[in-house]
Amino acid sequence: MARTLIFLVSLLTTIHGAVAQQQRIDSLLKALPKAEAGKLHVDALNRLAFAYTPVSVTEAERLTKESIQEAREYNYESGIADAYRTLGVIYYVRGEYHLGAQYSYEALNLYEKLKDKTGQAKVLNNLALIYLEEKDFEKVKMFSEQSLALKRMAGDSAGVANSYLALAEYHLNQKNFDRAMSLCESARTLYDRAHDWRGSYASFQMGEIFHAQQNYTAALEKYQSALTDSQRTHDYVATIMISKKLGQLFLETQQLDSAYSKLNYAKNLAREKVSRHNEMQIDQLLADYFTGIGRVDSALYYTKTAMAIEREIFNHQKSEQIAMLQMLYNFEKNDRELEFQKKIVRRQYVAIIGVSLILLLTTIFGVKFYKLNKNNLQAKETLIKLNEDIHKMNENLEAMVQERTEKIKFQNQKLIEFTFFTAHEVRGPVARILGLIELSKLDEIQADEKIQILKRLEEAGLELDEVIRQINRKMEKGQLKA
């Protein structure tokens, strides 16, 4: 009984009664159409679905599945994780613990992947409560302690109080009543410090501990206090659970009229709120009640009704499992198709990059080739011009050689003429001078003859001088002739 209430403590962290909850839902309904498509819209759907969970699990489920579908379209893993966590809560409240655990594990895996410690802490606490129903107490202890450690790290005092209640339920099932009561008292202290309305849930669990110890007076006091709070806040899930527990207590204490009153009230509320799992359990208690007063036919009727609801729940769970498998199959199919499309896009992207690189390289090589070709043309033009200059130089050189040759020939001719002229024109005066000198050496020559010789030497010298002058003049004018 306390397990579902503990679960609601974790669920309704910011809700202070049905009026506040309805205001929250109304506010979220108005905000939903304004949320931008994509992640913001998914978050808005998840918040609205979570708000509906204590009011209408059917509407909560519809919104959550819509959120999952949209989150998958945008590959929004955080949105999917939040939606799975809410589905875990929905199926827990319905009593479909297998589905609740399955979705909770899906959410936990995603939160771990995203390194979301807060999300992990919440899901771990939910799993602990689910395994309480499955009576797998080792997992209850493990998940509760893991959740508590994460909440302490985050400084979440309300979350720590919630985990204390989960651990208290574990110790209650282990019949460790002192430890369970200590944890409930610690949780109640944390709630009271924060002026948190959820202290009533700690009181209810204390009632369960007294009930298990058969301290009916103390248990009744705690149950009545918790029921008053749940009715005041219009918390129908808690009201059904507490009324059912009070009916069970009255049956055990043989207060049959009070037992029937509480059980009948709980059954009508469970039927009104479509809480089939609670309705089945209440029918089983009503069967015990009618057995106790000797009305076997009524006891048989409620036994059959309880069995029919149990079959209905089983069939519904089976249908939900099939639907879930189909949904997961569709999701996986869509994921495979999406992955296939991503592969195609990646291949196209690689092809585009390859073609782009080829075009880029072609452009680069084209520019390089153009520049090289341009340089080659310039070099060719330069070479042609250089060849022309060399050709001109060669032509000029030939002309210069020819001119030089002609000049040399001319000079040679001059030399020849000079030699010839020297041999003929110069040689004569020189020979006469030499002859006169030799003649002047003779002893027989008289003085007057010597004077004649000197006169002739003078004439020969003047003649030679004139010849030399003529040679110079002709050399200067280039008039030497053979």
Buried (B, 14 or more C-beta within 10 A) or exposed (E): BBBBBBBBBBBBBEBEBBEBBBEBBEEBEEEBEEBEEBBBBBBBBBBBBBBBBBBBBEBBBEBBBBBBBBBBEBEBBBBBBBBBBBBBBBBBBBBBBEBBBBBBBBBBBBBBEEEBBEBBBBBBBBBBBBBBBEEBBEBBBBBBBBBBBBBBEEEBBBBBBBBBBBBBBBBBBEEBBEBBBBBBBBBBBBBEEEEBBBBBBBBBBBBBBBBBBEBBEBBBBBBBBBBEBBBEBBBBBBBBBBBBBBBBBBBBBEBBEBBBBBBBBBBBBBEEBEBBBBBBBBBBBBBBBBBBEEEEEBBEBBBEBBBEBBEEBEEEBEEBBEEBEEBEEEBEEEEEEEEEEEEEEEEEEEEEEEEEEEEEEEEEEEEEEEEEEEEEEEEEEEEEEEEEEEEEEEEEEEEEEEEEEEEEEEEEBBEEBBEEBBEEBBEBBBEBBEBBEEBBEEEEEEEEEEEBBEEBBEBBBEBBEEBBEBBEEBBEEEEBEE
